[in-house]
Amino acid sequence: MNAPDVGILSLFLASILTSNMLLSNFLGTCSFISISKDFKSSMGLGVAVTMVIGICSAICWAVLYFIIKPLGIEYLSFIIFIIVIAGVVQMLEMIIDRFSPSLYLALGIFLPLITVNCAVLGVILFMQIRNYNFIQAVVFGFGGGAGWWLAIILLASIRTKLDKNNAIPAGLKGTGITLITIGFMAMAFIGFSGMIAVQ
Amino acid sequence: MSPTRKVLKDGLWTNNPIFVQVLGICSTLAVTNNLRNTLIMVLGVTFATAMGSLTLAFMKDVMPRKVRMIVTVLIHSFYVIIVDILLKAYQPAISKQLGPYVGLIITNCILMGRAEAFANANKPGLSFIDGLANGLGYGWVLVCIAFIREFLGFGSLLGIKLVGEGFTPWTIMVMAPSAFFLVAIFLWGANTWKAKASQGGQKK
């Protein structure tokens, strides 16, 4: 079980640009579409998701290599990862509530919902499958989060303009045109793929 | 209309998870460039949704409200682990191709959505049918998308080559953007159809 030979910086850039969690792996699309209506909450959610993914990938890496693998209980890994994610989200919620009530209010319901954000579990499962070492796992986690954050603020900025446009056919309004926008963004991000390649 | 038929119709069309609720597009879009993987994925999602809703409907009276979310997720992980182990045992090649996406069924929003919106307030039998209907309602859309993507992207269906040498594969169909475009087009069609149907005196 050797860690893949990838430089830290290229892994970080790749997880933001070429293998963007959202635009090339479709992870976290649900909350992405519903939240990106509003720029401010997109910003808050982006920060929260980045933090959760970064912290969770570090903890899950430790859990995977010090608890799950030695005990040989790989078949339980989904349940264990979910518990770790839920625990981290709960803790983060309490910390934010204690130190920054205004941010807590701004995030509202979105914070507990990060538990079921596919991007978090997705990053952790990719980390497990690709046998990243600890540093790589953390970099990949924060990079994946930052990529998600970048994508959601980009889309939110486009949507503030888009929702005022009356030329869109009625059946395509709202979600439909958002999906098409995401498609174009995904195409643009494919343009980066010549730069860095990570499996 | 009997409640069972209404629930079925809701899941498959009127309240289709993709067109109306816009849920669960996360994990499974990634596998729709291949019809066989999509079918396996749809079966997994349907199984987990139906069984999860059934279990939750049984448990809803004894479960404290505070821990509801986490219990729901744990029940779903339990069923997804069953799917994962079965796949690893009988279809190791497909399991490898799907990679993390099998595990990601846990966080598929449809599961959580149905658990919160339906299984929480309904009888176990009906919840099971609701889960089944939503899984299948989600499934038929995905199968349509996978059909188009695999046919245009590789010129094959279920891995069998269907077109001759002269066919140029549409590379875009294999890549991520096409999935978004196709879902959007489907959504557009469904919305327009619905708007027409409700204007034209409820004809089907």
Interface residues (C-beta under 8 A of the other chain):
Chain A: L23 S24 N25 F26 L27 G28 T29 C30 I33 S34 Y75 L76 F78 I79 I82 I83 A86 P112 T115 V116 N117 C118 V120 L121 G122 L125 F126 Q128 I129 P169 A170 G171 L172 T175 G176 I177 L179 I180 I182 G183 F184 A186 M187 I190
Chain B: V22 L23 G24 I25 C26 S27 L29 A30 M69 I70 V73 L74 S77 F78 V80 I81 D84 I85 G99 P100 G103 L104 I106 T107 N108 C109 M112 I172 M175 A176 P177 S178 A179 F180 F181 V183 A184 L187 W188 G189 A190 N191 T192 A195
